[in-house]
Amino acid sequence: MADPNPDVRIRDFDGSEALSGADEAMEGIGVRVTLPGSGQVAAADTSNVDGEFLMEDIPAGTIEVGVDPAFLGDTLQVVPLDSTRFTLRAGSVLAIALGVTYPQLSLTEVRAAETGMPVFTQGVVLNSRGQAPGGAVHVEGDGVALRVLVPPSVQVLVGDSIRIQGRVMEEFGQPALSEGRVLRVVPGARDVTPRTPTMGEALSGANGLDAALVEFTEGTVLSQTTVPEGFHLTVTDGADTLLVRLRTEQGFFQAAIPPGST
């Protein structure tokens, strides 16, 4: 199976199950040709920096092309870009594409996933850049939300449906995604409406409120405290008390809010 255009191995970033401009080549992945039935390995190669592999002098007959399971580990999955079974005639040449991807998880599943696990997920953007600490983007789906740390170059808008490749981490005691790589799937997919929990529900984090966009329409200020990153308000609704952290980097600037203000 000699080919002047070597076969290609890619990471399917956009989930299209086809080679596209959003995908990237993967280096160092083992690819092999096996004989159906016996499972005997007839040829093997490792993808280069361009994701290409080349195998020659393969016996004629029916063959299967696939990824060496040792390179998949517990996280990568094969994407069927082309057929993986072929009948090879003497002197013939085949050019094929193989893809791999990380597990596609719902936001609920990501929140329950093991720390350090690389995943793909999808959700609707709740905030623009600069509205959350560290330039993070919060996304919502399945009735839950998740904080995603993304590079400064990532530009998304509130209401965009985005696909995210990231690694599960813990931040502020809650699940989050680091190393966020983002693809805008549907710009302006829907309007974003804040949830309106009670302060007690916000304190307990019940009903998937962590990282969610929320709004409190009633409350009384008990105190105001200046901190290096901005200022804090202690607010009560008469039943529970909530600490509201307001940061200057998020566009909040301190003004005198006397106790008893509503």
N, C-alpha and C positions, 0 to 999 in steps of 0.2 A: 504494500500500500504506500507507494512513493508518490509524492505530490509536490510540485514546485510551490504550491500555496498550502503550507502546512495547516492541519486542522487546528481549531481554536477552542479554548476553554475560557468561559467568562463567568462572572458573578452577575446573576440576574437581579439587578438593583430595582428596576421598575415593576417587577412581577409580571411582565408581559409574556413570559415563556417564549420569547423570541429575542434574537440579537438586535439591540437598539443602541442609540447614542447614549442612553443613560447607564449602560452596563460598562463594566471594566474588566480588563484581562486579569487572570489570576496566575501567578507564578508558583512553581514548586508543587503542583498537584499531580499525583500519579494517575496515569491513564493506562489501561491495558486492554488487550484483545484476548478473549477467551473462546474456547470451542464449546458450543452448547452440548449439554449432556454430561460430558466429562468434567467441564469446568477448567480444563487445562489452559494455562496461560501461554498463548502463542507469541505474544510480543508485548512490550511495555515501554513507556517513555514517561518523562516528567516535563510538564509545561515550562516554557521559558518565560522571560520577563514580559513578552508580548502575549502570553497565554497560549502559545502555539506548541503543538507536539507533532512528531513525525515518526511513523513506524514503517519499516520496510521488510521485504522477504517474508511476508505472511503466507502460509499455505492456502491454496485455493479451497473453496468450500464455504459453508455457512459459519459466520463468525458473529460474535457479540462484542461491542465496544462499550466500555464503561469506566467509571472512576474506581480506582483501588479503594476498597472500603476503609483501609487503614488511614487514608487521607481525609475521610469524611468526619471521623470522630463522632461526637455526640450532638453536634450542632448543624453541620452542613447537610443539605439535601440535594439530590440530583434533580435538575429541571430537564424534562424531555424536549429539547429544542429540535432534534432530528430523531429518526428511527435509530435504534441501537443494535438492530440485527440486520445483517447483510449477507448476500451470497456473493462471494468474491471469486471472480474468474481469473485465470492465469494472465498476468500482465495488466490487469485492470487497476484503476486508480480511484480512490474514494476521498472526498473532502467532507468532513462532518463538523458539527459544532456541538459541544457539550456545555451544559450550564450547571451551576450550583447556586443555591440560595440558602439563607438562614431560615429557620422556622418562621412562618407567618402567624403571629399571635394576635389575639384581640388585646385591647388595653387591660381588660380584666385578667387575662392570662399573663400578660407582662408583669402586672403588679404582684402576681403569685410566683413568678419565675425565680430561679436561683440567681443570686448575685454573681455577676461576671459573665452571664450567658449572653451571646450575641443574638439579636433577634431583628425581625422586621415587624412593624406594626403600622397602623393607620389611624388617623383621627382628624378632628376639625380644630383649627387653631383658635385659641381663646384670647390671646393677647398679642400685641405687636411687640417688636423688639424694643427693649428699654423699659418695658412696664413691669418686668419681673427681675429680681436680683440676678446678676451675672449674665443678663441678656438672654435668659432662658425663655423657651416657648412652652406654654401649657397647651395640651391637646385633650380633646374630649371624645368619648365614644363608649358605647355599651353602658351609658349611665355612670361612668367613672371618668376621672381625668388623670393626667400624668405629666410630670415636669420633665422636659427634654433639654439637655444642655447642647447647644449647637454652636458652630463657629460663627464669628462676627460677619462672615461673608454671606451667611444664609439670610435671604430676604423672603419673608412670608407675610401675609396679611390676615387679619382677623376674618374668620369664616372660611379660609382656604381648607380644602381637604388635602392632607399631605400623607405621604408614605415615608416612614422613618426607618433607617438602619441605625442601630445603636447597641450599646451594651448595658445590661441591667446593673444598676448600682443602688446604693442607699444614700440619701441625702436628707438631712433634717429628720432622720428616723423613719423616712418613708421611701418607697421604691421610686426610682427615677431612671432616666436613660442618659448615658454619657456617650461621647463620640458620635453625636447625632449627625447623620447625613440625611438630607431632606430632599424629597422630590414633590413638587406641587402636582397633585393629581387632578384636582378640580378647583381652579381659582374661584373664590367667592361661592363655595358650594351651598352655604346656608347662612342665615342670620344667626348671631350668637346672642342668647338671652341669659342674663345672670340668674342663678338659682337664689331663692330667698329663704334660707333656713333660719331657724331661731338661733340665738347665741349658744344655747345649750347643745343643739345639734352640731354647730361648728366646733365647739370645744371637744365633743366626743369623736369627731371625725366620722360620724355615722353616715350611711347612705352615699358612700363614695365622694365625700366632700374634699378629701385631700387633693390639692392642686386645682380644684374647681374654681370657676368664676362665680362669686357670690355677691349679694347685695343685702345690706341691712337698712331698712327704711326707718327704723325707730331705735333710739338709744340715747342715753344720757352720759355725758362725759364726766368721769370721776376725777381724772388727773391727766396731766400732760408732762412728759419727761423728755428732755433733750439727750440724744445719744450721738456718737460720732457719725453714724451713717444717716441720721435724720432725727426723727422724734417718734415717741410712742404715745398712744392715747389709751387710757383705760376707760372702757365703756360698759354700761350695764343696760339691760332691758327690763330690770326690776326683778328678774329671776336668776340670771346668770351674768357673770362679768367676763369681758373679753379684752385681751390685749391686742391692739391694732398697731402694727409696725409700719411706719410711713418713711420711705427713703427718698432722699433728695435726688438720687440717680433715677428715680421713677417719676420725677416731675413734681414731687411734693415739697413745698417750702413752708417752713414753720411760721405759724401765726399764733397769736395768743388766743387760745380757746379756753375760756374760764370754766372751772367745774360747774356743773349744772346745765351747761349748754346741751341742746338736743339736736 
